Amino acid sequence: MIKKRVNKYIKFFDKNILRIIFITVIFFVFLQEFNFFSNTYYLINKGHDTRATDSYKKTFFSGYCKGSSHGYLFSIKNKYSGRFRENEIPKIINNFNGKEEYWIFQDVNARISEKQIIILNKKNDIDQKKYQIIDQSGLCFFIEEKND
């Protein structure tokens, strides 16, 4: 009984050896072509913000402190999240395209604070009497209202 089953599987394997080899080769080609192992390693070892920043570096409309400045926004979010008040996110002023990228802060119910402001692609001067510069990179600023 067992011998018949083994012979049956051997005959099946002999008939379909080329198909099995072909499917196996195609499978490994796809793994290599889509960088499966590299992408899996990157996904496991890099945080969401790092991956998002890296992907936006490749687009023409974004960058660290140019275009939509997604990289700078992620940087501020990571560096200064302890400074943000509970349920508030800084106001974003983008002089490149006027879009405020509040989605980066991932809190849709948060209020927009007028006391903390992120200015991207600055075109005008900052009132140094009213605001204190917390972070600056090129034409991008994170400022906070002074407490007098």
Secondary structure, DSSP 8 states (H G I E B T S, - for coil): -HHHHHHHHHHHHHHTHHHHHHHHHHHHHHHHHTTHHHHHHHHHHS-HHHHHHHHHHTSTT--SSSTT-HHHHHHHHHHHGGGS-TTEEEEEEETTT----GGGG--TT-EEEEEEEEEES--S---TTTEEEEEEETTEEEEEE---
